[in-house]
Amino acid sequence: MAKILALDFGKKRTGIAVTDDLQIIASGLTTVETPKLISFLLNYSKKETVETIVIGKPKQMNYSDSESEVLILAFIKKLKGAFPKTPIVREDERFTSKMAFQTMIDGGLSKKKRQNKALIDEISATIILQSYLYNK
């Protein structure tokens, strides 16, 4: 089986998570500077088979699109050009950053490590992917 990849897209950096080959467990992969994201994904897909790409869909509390949705849609257009045969799906990402931060606290990470925004993005991508797997 191929892997499923999830992205917590951000203007500066994007958290990335991936499943195991059986698509059971979501694990954080890394965080990449967003301008280098397509290049990273192309290189990653040369080593690993990616079946689906899941991208977080930020929503406001009233279910309207977040202001970052415009940036995400522009990115998805580029992503479809780079991966024309790979399905791209969206998954609600409300509260993932707060959940990621709480996960860090629950995991006993020090205050200094909890300030690592890249780690929060990676954990957020993992939560997005786990949510997708659960709802799939």
C-alpha positions in Angstrom: 0.0 0.0 0.0 1.1 3.6 -0.5 1.3 6.3 2.1 -1.0 9.2 2.8 0.7 12.5 3.4 -0.9 15.4 5.3 0.1 19.1 5.3 -0.6 21.8 7.8 0.0 24.6 5.4 1.4 27.9 6.6 2.7 31.1 5.0 6.2 30.6 6.3 6.4 26.9 7.0 4.4 23.7 6.5 4.1 20.8 8.9 4.1 17.4 7.2 2.8 14.0 8.5 2.7 10.6 6.8 1.1 7.3 7.4 2.8 3.9 7.6 2.4 1.7 4.6 -0.7 0.1 5.9 -2.3 3.6 6.5 -3.0 2.9 10.1 -0.8 5.2 12.0 -0.1 8.9 11.4 3.4 10.2 12.3 5.0 13.6 12.1 7.6 13.7 9.3 9.1 17.1 9.3 8.5 20.8 8.8 9.6 22.5 5.6 9.8 26.2 4.6 6.7 26.7 2.5 8.6 28.2 -0.6 10.6 24.9 -0.7 7.5 22.6 -0.2 6.8 21.5 -3.7 10.5 20.6 -4.2 10.5 18.6 -1.0 7.4 16.7 -1.9 8.7 15.9 -5.4 11.9 14.5 -3.8 9.9 12.6 -1.1 7.7 11.0 -3.8 10.7 9.7 -5.6 11.5 7.6 -2.5 8.0 6.8 -1.2 4.7 6.1 -3.0 2.1 8.7 -2.0 -1.5 7.7 -2.6 -3.3 10.8 -1.4 -2.3 14.2 -0.1 -4.5 15.7 2.7 -4.4 19.4 3.3 -5.9 21.1 6.3 -8.9 23.3 5.7 -8.9 26.2 8.2 -12.3 27.4 9.2 -13.5 30.2 11.5 -15.8 29.4 14.4 -18.8 30.3 12.2 -17.6 27.8 9.5 -16.5 30.5 7.1 -13.1 30.1 5.4 -10.1 31.5 7.2 -8.1 34.3 5.6 -5.3 31.8 4.8 -7.6 29.8 2.6 -6.7 32.0 -0.4 -3.0 31.1 0.0 -3.9 27.4 0.4 -6.0 27.4 -2.8 -3.1 29.0 -4.7 -0.8 26.3 -3.4 -3.2 23.5 -4.2 -3.2 24.7 -7.8 0.6 24.4 -8.0 0.5 21.1 -6.2 -2.0 19.7 -8.7 0.4 20.7 -11.5 3.3 18.9 -9.8 1.1 15.8 -8.8 -1.6 15.6 -11.5 -2.5 11.9 -10.7 -2.5 12.2 -6.9 -5.8 12.9 -5.2 -5.8 16.0 -3.0 -8.4 16.1 -0.2 -9.1 18.6 2.5 -9.6 18.0 6.2 -11.0 20.4 8.8 -8.1 21.7 10.8 -9.8 23.9 13.4 -8.1 23.7 16.8 -5.2 21.5 15.6 -2.6 24.0 16.8 -4.2 24.2 20.2 -4.4 20.4 20.3 -0.8 20.1 19.2 0.3 22.5 22.0 -1.7 20.5 24.5 -0.1 17.3 23.3 3.3 18.8 23.9 2.3 19.7 27.5 0.8 16.3 28.1 3.9 14.7 26.7 6.0 16.6 29.3 8.0 18.8 26.8 9.8 21.7 28.5 8.5 25.2 28.0 11.4 26.0 25.7 10.6 23.0 23.4 6.9 24.0 23.4 7.9 27.3 21.9 9.2 25.5 18.8 6.6 26.5 16.2 8.0 24.1 13.6 7.2 21.2 16.0 3.7 22.5 16.6 3.2 22.6 12.8 4.4 19.0 12.5 2.2 17.8 15.3 -0.8 19.7 13.8 -0.2 17.9 10.4 -0.2 14.6 12.4 -3.6 15.5 14.0 -5.0 16.5 10.6 -3.9 13.1 9.1 -5.2 11.1 12.1 -8.5 12.9 11.8 -8.6 12.1 8.1 -7.9 8.4 8.8 -10.6 8.3 11.4 -13.2 9.8 9.1 -12.1 7.9 6.0 
